[in-house]
Amino acid sequence: MFNEMMNARLAEIRQQPDAPFTFAGASYGDLVRTVDAYFCRAVVKDGGVEKGIDAIATENQRVKKFGFTSTELARIKTDMLRKMEKEFNERDKTESKNLVREFVSNFLQQEPVPGVEYEYTFYKKYLDGITLNEVNDLAKKWITDDNAMVIITAPEKAGVTLPSDEKIMSILKDVQSKDIKAYEDKVSDKPLLATKPAPGKVIEEKESKDMGTTTWKLANGATIILKPTDYKNDEIIFDAYSFGGTSLYSDKDYITASNAAQIVDNAGLGEFNSTTLQKLLAGKIANVSPYINDIQEGFNGSCSPKDIETMMQMLYLYFTNPNKNENDFKAYIEQQRAFLQNRSSSPDAAFQDTVKATMGQYNYRSLPMTEGKLRSEEHTSELQ
């Protein structure tokens, strides 16, 4: 629970347009097979090491000083119990690789393997009894001034300078004297979809006994093909598409079109930005993601049967009211910029880019993304 709540806070910071890191995560767990440790990781832009260390240290100090909030804990408990419920419902569909992974952990690390039935019962019996004070006390044990280290890895290239040991120590010392405020957990009690749309109509229905499918033609022109399976007990999956994709756009608009789906996916839905949306969906197993490829645009997603209405509401909002959030747009651009700064230094990336460009006969659309193209995207794109 501590790990999940800390990572949720770091993810919230990451969504800021001037975020001090492009990725950050915290965990207490295996440092190496025989040693457990509490550690935080962050990926920063060139020249952003000092800012990243300060941000990570500040958030740890905030948790150590004030702890987590009751609403954060309640969300995590709801999510954990819901996920364990799903595992229990799928207990006879568990993939072999997951069973093997548990046996390996049992052999190498003596991790217990009581079985999902026992674990689900255990969660239901004890999870709610874990108090906020018990979780917050872990911060005082894990976040300490002694037995700690800072490790920095960076590319060897011109213009990249790393802080000295003395500078790093001064950053950590300064954080302890900062006027740090308690975290404010901003949540909303508004429904995901305030006004329900008028129901559509099925104008044609066909069944195929050979394929085991039912096809519905809707009044709006959409065609739905439903195929029940017994692969999973607690999962519905869908893929919705139409033909067109980035092929409909000129080279001038190609970069914008190819990034549009990720930008929209990163910005939330309706009145909710990405952070408040995740909080709203606590305890729900439902996800929807838009995509645009060369010849198609569409959505894919999945849900638990009990959360199908939530999934369909998300799909409806993507069509009718995607969140137009300037901060999330800027955060996405900055994350991509940081990703591209050192991508060409990777032999794997260089090889992949070369193969793609060669197979595409060096067409503009087969060439790799660059910081220059991204700057053009940033200046010409609009949230519309």
Solvent accessible surface area in square Angstrom, and as a share of the most:
residue,aa,sasa,rsa
1,M,43,0.19
2,F,4,0.02
3,N,42,0.22
4,E,89,0.40
5,M,2,0.01
6,M,0,0.00
7,N,49,0.25
8,A,54,0.42
9,R,5,0.02
10,L,1,0.01
11,A,52,0.40
12,E,44,0.20
13,I,25,0.13
14,R,74,0.27
15,Q,26,0.11
16,Q,81,0.36
17,P,35,0.22
18,D,100,0.52
19,A,19,0.15
20,P,21,0.13
21,F,4,0.02
22,T,17,0.10
23,F,107,0.45
24,A,12,0.09
25,G,15,0.15
26,A,3,0.02
27,S,37,0.24
28,Y,83,0.31
29,G,20,0.19
30,D,78,0.41
31,L,102,0.51
32,V,87,0.50
33,R,149,0.54
34,T,126,0.73
35,V,73,0.42
36,D,78,0.41
37,A,25,0.20
38,Y,40,0.15
39,F,40,0.17
40,C,39,0.23
41,R,147,0.54
42,A,41,0.32
43,V,83,0.48
44,V,39,0.22
45,K,68,0.29
46,D,51,0.27
47,G,72,0.70
48,G,12,0.12
49,V,22,0.13
50,E,72,0.32
51,K,113,0.48
52,G,2,0.02
53,I,24,0.12
54,D,42,0.22
55,A,15,0.12
56,I,23,0.12
57,A,19,0.14
58,T,15,0.08
59,E,13,0.06
60,N,12,0.06
61,Q,42,0.19
62,R,42,0.15
63,V,1,0.01
64,K,61,0.26
65,K,118,0.50
66,F,87,0.36
67,G,6,0.06
68,F,6,0.03
69,T,37,0.21
70,S,76,0.49
71,T,60,0.35
72,E,7,0.03
73,L,12,0.06
74,A,55,0.43
75,R,43,0.16
76,I,20,0.10
77,K,30,0.13
78,T,66,0.38
79,D,37,0.19
80,M,47,0.21
81,L,64,0.32
82,R,21,0.08
83,K,117,0.50
84,M,14,0.06
85,E,38,0.17
86,K,48,0.20
87,E,98,0.44
88,F,49,0.20
89,N,48,0.25
90,E,17,0.08
91,R,106,0.39
92,D,104,0.54
93,K,56,0.24
94,T,61,0.35
95,E,78,0.35
96,S,84,0.54
97,K,125,0.53
98,N,53,0.27
99,L,80,0.40
100,V,85,0.49
101,R,139,0.51
102,E,69,0.31
103,F,122,0.51
104,V,71,0.41
105,S,23,0.15
106,N,66,0.34
107,F,161,0.67
108,L,68,0.34
109,Q,65,0.29
110,Q,135,0.60
111,E,90,0.40
112,P,102,0.64
113,V,55,0.32
114,P,63,0.39
115,G,27,0.26
116,V,32,0.19
117,E,92,0.41
118,Y,129,0.49
119,E,53,0.24
120,Y,28,0.11
121,T,81,0.47
122,F,95,0.39
123,Y,55,0.21
124,K,112,0.48
125,K,142,0.60
126,Y,107,0.41
127,L,14,0.07
128,D,120,0.62
129,G,57,0.55
130,I,59,0.30
131,T,67,0.39
132,L,48,0.24
133,N,110,0.56
134,E,97,0.43
135,V,6,0.03
136,N,20,0.10
137,D,67,0.34
138,L,52,0.26
139,A,0,0.00
140,K,119,0.50
141,K,143,0.61
142,W,57,0.20
143,I,24,0.12
144,T,57,0.33
145,D,112,0.58
146,D,100,0.52
147,N,160,0.82
148,A,75,0.58
149,M,157,0.70
150,V,64,0.37
151,I,134,0.68
152,I,51,0.26
153,T,124,0.72
154,A,43,0.33
155,P,46,0.29
156,E,178,0.80
157,K,79,0.34
158,A,103,0.80
159,G,77,0.74
160,V,32,0.18
161,T,115,0.67
162,L,89,0.44
163,P,21,0.13
164,S,60,0.39
165,D,108,0.56
166,E,129,0.58
167,K,85,0.36
168,I,18,0.09
169,M,127,0.56
170,S,43,0.28
171,I,15,0.07
172,L,55,0.27
173,K,150,0.64
174,D,85,0.44
175,V,3,0.02
176,Q,96,0.43
177,S,96,0.62
178,K,82,0.35
179,D,114,0.59
180,I,11,0.05
181,K,132,0.56
182,A,58,0.45
183,Y,39,0.15
184,E,121,0.54
185,D,22,0.12
186,K,126,0.53
187,V,80,0.46
188,S,44,0.29
189,D,144,0.75
190,K,107,0.45
191,P,83,0.52
192,L,21,0.10
193,L,17,0.08
194,A,81,0.63
195,T,107,0.62
196,K,117,0.50
197,P,58,0.37
198,A,92,0.71
199,P,125,0.79
200,G,72,0.69
201,K,148,0.63
202,V,79,0.46
203,I,114,0.58
204,E,80,0.36
205,E,101,0.45
206,K,128,0.54
207,E,127,0.57
208,S,40,0.26
209,K,195,0.82
210,D,143,0.74
211,M,126,0.56
212,G,39,0.38
213,T,19,0.11
214,T,25,0.14
215,T,39,0.23
216,W,74,0.26
217,K,75,0.32
218,L,39,0.19
219,A,65,0.50
220,N,126,0.65
221,G,48,0.46
222,A,44,0.34
223,T,79,0.46
224,I,70,0.35
225,I,117,0.59
226,L,83,0.41
227,K,105,0.44
228,P,102,0.64
229,T,69,0.40
230,D,105,0.54
231,Y,162,0.62
232,K,75,0.32
233,N,72,0.37
234,D,10,0.05
235,E,65,0.29
236,I,57,0.29
237,I,124,0.63
238,F,46,0.19
239,D,89,0.46
240,A,38,0.30
241,Y,119,0.45
242,S,57,0.37
243,F,145,0.60
244,G,9,0.09
245,G,2,0.02
246,T,5,0.03
247,S,69,0.44
248,L,129,0.64
249,Y,109,0.41
250,S,62,0.40
251,D,69,0.36
252,K,170,0.72
253,D,54,0.28
254,Y,29,0.11
255,I,22,0.11
256,T,46,0.27
257,A,6,0.05
258,S,30,0.19
259,N,19,0.10
260,A,32,0.25
261,A,6,0.05
262,Q,91,0.40
263,I,14,0.07
264,V,49,0.28
265,D,61,0.31
266,N,31,0.16
267,A,3,0.02
268,G,3,0.03
269,L,0,0.00
270,G,12,0.11
271,E,116,0.52
272,F,7,0.03
273,N,51,0.26
274,S,20,0.13
275,T,25,0.14
276,T,33,0.19
277,L,11,0.06
278,Q,124,0.55
279,K,26,0.11
280,L,49,0.24
281,L,21,0.10
282,A,24,0.19
283,G,11,0.11
284,K,94,0.40
285,I,32,0.16
286,A,14,0.11
287,N,75,0.39
288,V,6,0.04
289,S,39,0.25
290,P,21,0.13
291,Y,48,0.18
292,I,53,0.27
293,N,65,0.33
294,D,94,0.49
295,I,105,0.53
296,Q,38,0.17
297,E,54,0.24
298,G,10,0.09
299,F,23,0.10
300,N,67,0.35
301,G,10,0.10
302,S,24,0.16
303,C,1,0.01
304,S,1,0.01
305,P,60,0.38
306,K,133,0.56
307,D,6,0.03
308,I,74,0.38
309,E,102,0.46
310,T,16,0.09
311,M,4,0.02
312,M,96,0.43
313,Q,27,0.12
314,M,9,0.04
315,L,25,0.13
316,Y,78,0.30
317,L,8,0.04
318,Y,19,0.07
319,F,139,0.58
320,T,76,0.44
321,N,71,0.36
322,P,39,0.24
323,N,23,0.12
324,K,139,0.59
325,N,31,0.16
326,E,90,0.40
327,N,86,0.44
328,D,6,0.03
329,F,14,0.06
330,K,93,0.39
331,A,1,0.01
332,Y,16,0.06
333,I,1,0.01
334,E,43,0.19
335,Q,18,0.08
336,Q,54,0.24
337,R,40,0.15
338,A,12,0.09
339,F,120,0.50
340,L,21,0.10
341,Q,40,0.18
342,N,43,0.22
343,R,61,0.22
344,S,94,0.60
345,S,71,0.46
346,S,42,0.27
347,P,112,0.71
348,D,100,0.52
349,A,10,0.08
350,A,44,0.34
351,F,142,0.59
352,Q,106,0.47
353,D,30,0.16
354,T,80,0.46
355,V,64,0.37
356,K,118,0.50
357,A,5,0.04
358,T,71,0.41
359,M,154,0.69
360,G,26,0.25
361,Q,159,0.71
362,Y,139,0.53
363,N,83,0.42
364,Y,80,0.30
365,R,62,0.23
366,S,12,0.08
367,L,65,0.32
368,P,47,0.30
369,M,59,0.26
370,T,61,0.36
371,E,53,0.24
372,G,36,0.34
373,K,37,0.16
374,L,1,0.01
375,R,118,0.43
376,S,61,0.39
377,E,3,0.01
378,E,57,0.26
379,H,147,0.65
380,T,94,0.55
381,S,17,0.11
382,E,122,0.55
383,L,49,0.24
384,Q,175,0.78
